């Protein structure tokens, strides 16, 4: 389905009177010429931890699940070096990514790579069914620190709410995060896949104990706007919690690099069906139209999709398997879409069926 100016008009969108929501600046980032100033810093919630305004998700680094096909260790290393030299220093990993190998890679890269910047590391605790005490969190944090080869990380996160056998140990998990903070193992604590009420409860728990909940990491993109609808975004803003957006380009669907005849290999191909391409084509057309008409093709659909999130004042963490992908992703920084462009993207995306979300969000 072609996206035309007439279809914009029918939706009530007029591109002739757009106002900037931020200063538009052309940005070029190359590993050989670091451009740290192009990427702004922001605080994580009410903590004193500052990180880059976008991060890099390291889910694919060392993947042993066969979900992310095509990754290599050399590619992961290139991505790390490119990110550090570009000033995109916030790296998000987890103990379950590659069953610990993602953390090990990052630890190795920190030791062996000469880069212009050092990373701010976030990693995540998996509330597995047999982990039901605060001590389990501290032990897991120690294991992550060992794999990373550091004494302290910047952000330690509960990966998902406890369920089934440990459904009643969520308070113990928060207590464990608090202990990690108090013992200096992490500079800040956060959660992931928490619904509105869980965010409010966790924020109150930490505040009552002289600390703060710094972040809630959830899926959020132009194709998954549930945080706006289910109260999570509002709760984060009210509690002073940074919303960290994973899958900001919907695992590549918003990149406009795929089509019905050209889909990713492996398990994630299930999200790239003919029916789904038909549903999202109007949005993909709009991303390409904005790229061409407003930015002369110098800003890619992926960069526009990520910048849309920056305009929402959230922290996107797109994944990257190699240096070239990082170069493209950091091009989302240093400029802002106009208010009119944000409104266009809002208007079109809100009518598209939402992508599949993590079941944790409803627990």
C-alpha positions in Angstrom: 0.0 0.0 0.0 1.6 3.3 -1.1 1.7 6.1 1.4 0.8 9.3 -0.3 0.2 12.9 0.6 -3.5 12.5 -0.1 -3.7 9.6 2.4 -1.9 11.9 5.0 -4.6 14.5 4.4 -7.4 12.0 4.9 -5.9 11.2 8.3 -5.8 14.9 9.1 -2.1 15.2 8.9 -0.7 18.3 7.3 3.0 18.3 6.6 3.1 22.0 5.6 3.3 23.5 9.1 5.7 21.4 11.1 7.4 22.8 14.2 10.7 21.3 15.5 10.6 19.5 18.8 14.4 19.8 18.9 17.3 21.2 17.0 18.1 19.3 13.8 21.8 18.6 13.5 23.6 16.4 11.0 25.7 13.8 12.7 28.4 11.5 11.4 30.0 8.9 13.7 33.1 6.9 12.7 35.3 4.7 14.9 38.4 6.4 13.6 37.1 9.8 14.5 35.3 9.7 17.8 32.3 12.0 18.1 31.2 11.6 21.8 29.7 15.1 21.9 27.0 14.0 19.3 25.4 11.7 21.9 23.9 13.5 24.9 23.9 12.1 28.4 20.9 11.6 30.6 20.3 10.5 34.2 18.8 7.2 35.1 15.7 8.1 37.0 16.5 10.0 40.3 19.9 8.3 40.6 23.2 10.1 40.0 24.1 7.7 37.2 24.4 9.3 33.8 24.4 7.2 30.6 24.2 7.9 26.9 20.8 8.9 25.6 20.6 5.6 23.6 22.2 2.3 24.5 23.2 -0.9 22.7 21.4 -4.1 23.5 23.9 -7.1 23.7 21.3 -9.9 23.5 22.9 -11.3 20.3 26.4 -11.2 21.6 27.4 -14.7 22.3 23.9 -16.0 21.7 23.6 -19.8 22.3 19.8 -20.1 21.8 20.0 -19.8 17.9 17.6 -16.9 18.0 20.0 -14.4 16.6 21.5 -15.9 13.6 24.5 -14.4 11.8 26.3 -13.0 14.8 30.0 -13.5 15.3 32.3 -12.7 18.2 34.3 -10.4 15.9 31.1 -8.6 14.9 30.2 -8.2 18.6 33.7 -6.8 19.2 33.3 -4.4 16.3 30.0 -3.2 17.7 31.5 -2.6 21.1 34.4 -0.6 19.8 32.2 1.4 17.5 29.8 2.2 20.3 32.5 3.3 22.7 34.2 5.4 20.1 31.0 7.1 19.2 30.1 7.9 22.8 27.2 5.4 22.9 28.4 4.0 26.2 25.3 2.4 27.7 25.5 -1.4 27.2 22.6 -3.6 28.2 23.2 -7.3 28.8 21.8 -10.1 31.1 23.0 -13.2 32.7 20.7 -15.2 30.5 22.0 -13.7 27.2 24.2 -16.5 25.7 23.8 -18.2 29.2 26.5 -15.8 30.5 28.5 -15.5 27.3 27.3 -11.9 26.5 28.6 -10.7 29.9 31.9 -12.6 29.3 32.3 -11.0 25.9 31.8 -7.5 27.3 34.3 -8.3 30.1 36.9 -9.4 27.5 36.2 -6.4 25.3 36.7 -4.0 28.1 40.1 -5.5 28.9 41.4 -5.9 25.3 40.0 -3.1 23.3 41.4 0.5 23.3 38.5 2.8 23.0 37.7 6.5 23.4 35.2 5.8 26.2 34.4 3.2 28.8 31.0 1.5 29.1 28.2 2.1 31.5 27.0 -1.5 32.1 23.5 -2.7 32.9 22.9 -6.4 33.4 19.9 -8.3 34.6 19.0 -10.9 37.2 16.8 -13.8 36.1 14.2 -14.7 38.8 14.2 -18.4 38.0 11.8 -20.6 39.9 14.3 -21.9 42.4 15.6 -18.4 43.3 13.3 -17.2 46.1 15.5 -15.2 48.5 17.2 -11.9 48.6 20.5 -13.8 48.9 19.8 -15.4 45.5 20.0 -11.9 43.9 23.2 -11.0 45.6 24.8 -14.3 44.6 23.7 -13.8 41.0 25.1 -10.3 41.0 28.4 -11.6 42.2 28.5 -14.1 39.3 27.7 -11.4 36.8 30.4 -9.2 38.2 32.9 -12.0 37.9 31.9 -12.7 34.2 32.2 -9.0 33.5 35.5 -8.7 35.3 34.4 -5.7 37.3 33.7 -4.8 41.0 30.7 -2.7 40.3 28.1 -2.2 37.5 26.0 0.9 36.8 22.6 -0.7 36.8 21.3 -4.0 38.1 17.8 -5.1 36.9 15.2 -7.7 37.7 14.6 -9.1 34.3 11.0 -10.1 34.7 8.5 -10.4 37.5 8.6 -13.6 39.5 5.9 -16.2 38.6 4.8 -19.7 39.3 7.0 -21.1 42.1 8.5 -17.7 42.9 5.4 -15.6 42.4 5.4 -14.7 46.1 9.1 -13.8 46.3 9.0 -10.6 44.3 9.5 -8.5 47.5 12.5 -10.7 48.3 13.9 -9.9 44.9 13.5 -6.2 45.4 15.2 -6.6 48.8 18.1 -8.4 47.0 18.4 -5.5 44.6 18.5 -3.1 47.5 21.3 -5.2 49.2 23.3 -5.1 45.9 23.0 -1.3 45.9 23.8 -1.0 49.6 26.9 -3.2 49.2 28.2 -1.2 46.3 27.9 -3.9 43.7 25.8 -1.6 41.6 25.3 2.2 41.4 21.6 1.9 40.6 18.8 -0.6 40.4 15.9 -1.2 38.0 13.3 -3.6 36.8 12.1 -4.9 33.5 8.7 -5.9 32.1 6.9 -4.5 35.1 3.3 -3.4 34.7 1.9 -0.1 36.1 1.1 -1.3 39.6 4.4 -3.2 40.0 6.3 0.0 39.0 4.5 2.0 41.6 5.0 -0.6 44.3 8.7 -1.0 43.5 9.3 2.7 43.5 7.6 3.0 46.9 9.6 0.1 48.3 13.0 1.7 47.3 11.9 5.2 48.4 10.9 3.8 51.8 14.4 2.3 52.1 16.3 5.5 51.2 16.9 4.5 47.6 15.2 4.9 44.2 13.9 2.8 41.4 15.9 4.1 38.4 14.4 2.3 35.4 11.8 0.0 34.0 12.8 -1.7 30.7 9.9 -2.6 28.5 9.2 -3.2 24.8 8.2 0.1 23.2 8.3 1.2 19.5 6.1 2.6 16.8 4.7 -1.0 16.4 4.3 -1.6 20.2 2.8 1.4 22.0 1.3 -0.5 24.9 3.3 1.4 27.5 1.2 4.5 26.5 -2.0 2.5 26.8 -1.5 0.3 29.9 -0.3 3.1 32.2 3.3 2.0 32.4 4.7 5.2 30.7 2.6 7.4 32.9 3.6 5.5 36.1 7.3 5.8 35.2 7.0 9.5 34.6 5.0 10.1 37.8 7.6 8.1 39.9 10.6 9.6 38.2 11.6 6.3 36.7 13.4 6.2 33.3 11.6 4.1 30.7 14.2 2.0 28.8 12.8 0.8 25.5 13.9 -2.5 24.1 13.1 -3.7 20.5 12.8 0.0 19.4 12.9 -1.0 15.7 10.8 -4.1 16.4 13.6 -6.6 15.8 14.3 -5.0 12.4 10.8 -4.7 11.0 10.9 -0.9 11.2 14.2 -0.8 9.3 12.5 -1.2 6.0 15.3 -3.6 5.0 13.0 -6.6 4.9 10.1 -7.6 2.7 7.9 -10.6 2.1 10.6 -12.1 -0.1 13.5 -11.2 2.2 13.0 -12.0 5.8 15.5 -12.8 8.7 16.6 -16.3 9.2 15.8 -18.2 12.4 13.0 -18.0 14.9 12.4 -14.3 14.6 11.2 -14.9 11.0 7.8 -15.7 12.6 7.3 -11.9 13.0 7.9 -11.2 9.3 4.8 -12.8 7.7 3.0 -11.6 4.5 0.1 -10.6 6.7 2.2 -8.5 9.0 3.9 -6.7 6.1 0.5 -5.9 4.8 -0.5 -4.4 8.2 2.6 -2.3 8.6 3.2 -1.2 5.0 1.6 2.2 5.5 3.9 3.0 8.4 7.0 1.7 6.6 6.0 3.9 3.6 5.7 6.9 5.9 9.2 6.3 7.4 10.7 6.2 4.0 8.7 9.3 2.9 10.0 11.3 5.9 13.5 10.0 5.2 13.4 11.1 1.6 11.4 14.3 1.8 12.7 15.8 5.1 16.2 14.5 5.3 17.2 13.8 1.7 17.7 10.2 2.6 20.4 11.0 5.1 18.3 9.7 8.0 17.3 6.0 7.7 13.9 4.6 8.8 15.6 2.9 11.7 17.1 6.2 12.8 13.7 7.9 12.5 12.0 5.2 14.5 14.6 5.5 17.3 14.4 9.3 17.2 10.7 9.1 17.7 11.4 7.4 21.0 13.9 10.1 22.0 11.2 12.6 21.3 9.1 10.7 23.9 11.9 11.1 26.4 12.6 7.5 26.8 15.9 5.6 26.4 16.0 3.2 23.5 18.4 0.3 23.5 18.5 -1.2 19.9 20.5 -4.3 19.4 23.6 -4.4 17.1 25.5 -7.4 15.8 28.4 -5.5 14.2 30.1 -2.1 13.8 28.1 -1.0 10.8 24.8 -1.5 12.6 26.1 0.7 15.5 27.2 3.4 13.0 23.6 3.5 11.7 22.0 3.5 15.2 24.1 6.3 16.7 22.9 8.4 13.7 19.6 8.7 15.5 21.3 11.1 18.0 22.2 14.8 17.7 18.9 15.9 16.1 15.1 15.7 16.6 12.1 15.1 14.5 9.8 18.0 14.1 6.5 18.0 16.1 4.7 17.5 12.9 6.7 14.4 12.0 6.1 13.0 15.4 2.4 13.6 15.0 2.3 11.9 11.7 4.0 8.8 13.1 1.7 8.8 16.1 -1.4 9.0 13.9 -0.4 6.2 11.5 1.1 3.8 14.1 -1.8 4.0 16.5 -4.1 2.3 14.0 -1.8 -0.6 13.3 -2.3 -3.9 15.2 0.3 -4.1 18.0 3.3 -6.4 17.7 3.5 -9.3 20.1 4.5 -8.3 23.7 6.2 -10.3 26.4 3.7 -12.2 28.6 5.5 -10.9 31.7 4.0 -7.5 31.3 0.6 -8.9 32.3 1.7 -10.8 35.4 
